[in-house]
Amino acid sequence: MKKNLMLIIAPVVLLLLMVSFGYNLANETPAVKTTIVQVNEKHEATAKTEDKWVSMQRTTRSGGDYSTAESQEIIDYAMTLLGSPYEFAGITPSGFDCSGFVTHVFDNYNIAVPHSSALQAKEGVAVAKEEAAPGDLVIFTGTNENERTPGHVGIVISEPGDTISFVHSSSNGGVKISKVQGTRYDVRFLEVRRVL
């Protein structure tokens, strides 16, 4: 009983100590945002267990660590969906729209991302275009690039400094890989959002 109690209390105490001692000091640690990680009753981090969950906080990746295991898993899963057809408002492998594809992929890893490109453009934190990293969201206008509001979204698969490549569900071909630079997506580009 005491061992189980300690397993419950230890993560909470650690979190409180980190907060009270200023763990996120300016220039000491990269800026972070809080997200939710789910931990089962046995206190083991899991991705897909049906056990009862308790919520604990973790910080998002930032700084120079671009390729994390989590971002690579997300990209690997997204790539298994290549060729899935486009379907307006679709959110399953039988058919996706752009935001439905992103929502589905992240939901597979218990990361809540809304099913709307306009709302996805408000998720996470903004990242400079040249710092776009695997797992980031890349936000574009709709097909009318003169209307500078979010209308399309994809998941970055390239490393920072490279030509931005992303996987997305397009009305022209379903789930596929495209590049930003040297294409119409360059004109439609709005921003990059980091949600991991």
C-alpha positions as CSV (number, residue, x, y, z in Angstrom):
1,M,0.0,0.0,0.0
2,K,2.8,2.4,0.9
3,K,4.7,1.6,-2.3
4,N,1.6,2.3,-4.4
5,L,1.0,5.6,-2.5
6,M,4.7,6.6,-3.2
7,L,4.2,5.8,-6.9
8,I,1.3,8.2,-7.0
9,I,2.9,11.0,-5.0
10,A,6.4,10.9,-6.5
11,P,5.5,12.4,-9.9
12,V,3.4,15.1,-8.3
13,V,6.1,16.1,-5.9
14,L,8.7,16.2,-8.7
15,L,6.4,18.5,-10.8
16,L,5.8,20.8,-7.8
17,L,9.6,21.0,-7.1
18,M,10.3,21.8,-10.7
19,V,7.7,24.6,-10.7
20,S,8.7,26.0,-7.3
21,F,12.4,26.0,-8.2
22,G,11.9,27.8,-11.5
23,Y,12.7,24.9,-13.8
24,N,11.9,27.0,-16.8
25,L,14.4,29.8,-16.1
26,A,15.0,32.2,-19.0
27,N,17.9,30.9,-21.2
28,E,18.3,27.9,-18.9
29,T,15.8,25.7,-20.6
30,P,14.0,26.3,-24.0
31,A,10.6,27.8,-23.9
32,V,8.0,25.0,-23.5
33,K,4.3,24.6,-23.5
34,T,2.3,22.2,-21.3
35,T,0.5,19.3,-22.8
36,I,-1.1,16.2,-21.3
37,V,0.4,12.8,-21.1
38,Q,-1.7,9.9,-20.0
39,V,-0.4,7.5,-17.5
40,N,-2.3,4.3,-16.5
41,E,-3.1,3.3,-12.9
42,K,0.1,1.3,-12.7
43,H,1.9,4.6,-13.4
44,E,3.6,3.4,-16.6
45,A,3.5,5.7,-19.6
46,T,1.4,4.1,-22.3
47,A,0.2,5.1,-25.7
48,K,-2.8,2.8,-26.2
49,T,-4.0,1.0,-23.1
50,E,-7.6,0.9,-22.1
51,D,-6.8,1.1,-18.4
52,K,-8.2,4.0,-16.4
53,W,-6.0,7.1,-16.9
54,V,-4.8,9.8,-14.8
55,S,-3.4,13.0,-16.3
56,M,0.2,14.2,-15.7
57,Q,2.0,17.1,-17.4
58,R,5.0,17.1,-19.6
59,T,6.8,19.7,-21.6
60,T,6.9,19.9,-25.4
61,R,10.1,19.3,-27.3
62,S,12.0,22.5,-28.3
63,G,15.4,23.8,-28.8
64,G,17.8,21.7,-31.0
65,D,16.2,18.3,-30.4
66,Y,14.1,18.1,-33.6
67,S,13.7,14.4,-34.3
68,T,12.1,12.9,-31.3
69,A,10.9,9.3,-31.0
70,E,7.3,10.6,-30.7
71,S,7.6,12.8,-33.9
72,Q,9.1,9.9,-35.8
73,E,6.3,7.6,-34.8
74,I,3.7,10.1,-35.8
75,I,5.4,10.6,-39.2
76,D,5.8,6.8,-39.7
77,Y,2.1,6.3,-39.0
78,A,1.1,9.2,-41.3
79,M,3.2,7.6,-44.1
80,T,1.2,4.4,-43.8
81,L,-1.9,6.4,-44.9
82,L,-0.3,7.5,-48.2
83,G,-2.8,7.0,-51.0
84,S,-5.9,7.3,-48.8
85,P,-8.5,9.2,-50.7
86,Y,-9.6,12.8,-50.1
87,E,-13.1,13.2,-48.7
88,F,-14.6,16.5,-47.5
89,A,-14.9,16.4,-43.7
90,G,-13.4,12.9,-43.7
91,I,-11.5,11.7,-40.6
92,T,-10.8,8.0,-41.3
93,P,-8.5,6.1,-43.6
94,S,-11.4,5.5,-46.0
95,G,-11.3,9.3,-46.7
96,F,-9.7,12.4,-45.2
97,D,-9.8,16.1,-45.6
98,C,-6.6,18.0,-44.7
99,S,-7.5,18.8,-41.1
100,G,-9.2,15.4,-40.6
101,F,-6.0,13.7,-41.7
102,V,-4.0,15.7,-39.1
103,T,-6.5,15.1,-36.4
104,H,-6.6,11.4,-37.1
105,V,-2.8,11.0,-37.1
106,F,-2.3,12.9,-33.8
107,D,-5.3,11.3,-32.2
108,N,-3.6,7.9,-32.8
109,Y,-1.0,9.1,-30.3
110,N,-3.6,10.6,-27.8
111,I,-2.7,14.2,-28.8
112,A,-5.9,16.2,-29.2
113,V,-5.8,18.4,-32.3
114,P,-9.1,19.9,-33.5
115,H,-10.7,19.0,-36.9
116,S,-10.4,22.5,-38.5
117,S,-7.4,24.1,-40.2
118,A,-8.4,27.4,-38.7
119,L,-8.3,25.9,-35.2
120,Q,-5.1,23.9,-35.9
121,A,-3.5,27.2,-36.8
122,K,-4.0,28.3,-33.2
123,E,-2.6,25.1,-31.6
124,G,0.9,24.9,-30.1
125,V,3.4,27.6,-30.6
126,A,4.6,29.4,-33.8
127,V,7.9,28.4,-35.2
128,A,10.1,30.2,-37.8
129,K,9.8,28.6,-41.3
130,E,13.5,27.7,-41.3
131,E,13.0,25.8,-38.0
132,A,10.2,23.6,-39.3
133,A,10.8,20.1,-37.9
134,P,9.3,16.7,-38.2
135,G,5.9,16.6,-36.6
136,D,5.2,20.3,-36.8
137,L,2.0,21.5,-38.6
138,V,2.5,23.6,-41.7
139,I,-0.4,26.0,-42.3
140,F,-1.5,27.4,-45.7
141,T,-4.2,29.5,-47.2
142,G,-7.0,27.8,-49.1
143,T,-6.7,27.6,-52.8
144,N,-7.2,31.3,-53.1
145,E,-3.8,32.6,-51.8
146,N,-5.1,36.2,-51.7
147,E,-7.4,35.2,-48.8
148,R,-4.7,35.1,-46.1
149,T,-6.6,32.9,-43.7
150,P,-5.9,29.2,-42.8
151,G,-7.5,26.8,-45.3
152,H,-5.0,23.9,-45.6
153,V,-2.7,22.0,-43.2
154,G,-0.1,19.3,-43.4
155,I,2.5,17.5,-41.1
156,V,6.2,18.4,-41.7
157,I,8.4,15.4,-42.4
158,S,11.7,17.3,-43.3
159,E,14.4,18.5,-40.9
160,P,15.1,22.2,-40.1
161,G,17.0,24.0,-42.8
162,D,15.8,21.6,-45.5
163,T,13.2,22.4,-48.1
164,I,10.0,21.8,-46.2
165,S,8.4,18.5,-47.2
166,F,5.1,17.6,-45.6
167,V,2.5,14.9,-45.7
168,H,-1.2,16.0,-46.2
169,S,-4.5,15.1,-47.6
170,S,-5.1,17.1,-50.8
171,S,-8.3,17.4,-52.8
172,N,-5.9,16.7,-55.7
173,G,-4.8,13.1,-55.0
174,G,-5.6,12.3,-51.4
175,V,-2.8,11.7,-48.8
176,K,0.5,12.5,-50.4
177,I,3.9,14.2,-49.9
178,S,4.5,17.7,-51.2
179,K,7.1,20.4,-50.9
180,V,6.7,24.1,-50.0
181,Q,9.5,25.8,-51.8
182,G,9.3,26.0,-55.5
183,T,5.5,25.2,-55.6
184,R,2.2,27.0,-55.2
185,Y,2.4,26.1,-51.5
186,D,5.2,28.6,-51.1
187,V,2.8,31.4,-52.1
188,R,0.0,29.9,-49.9
189,F,2.3,29.5,-46.8
190,L,1.1,31.1,-43.6
191,E,3.1,29.6,-40.7
192,V,4.5,26.6,-38.9
193,R,3.0,25.4,-35.5
194,R,4.8,23.2,-33.1
195,V,2.3,21.0,-31.2
196,L,4.7,18.3,-29.8
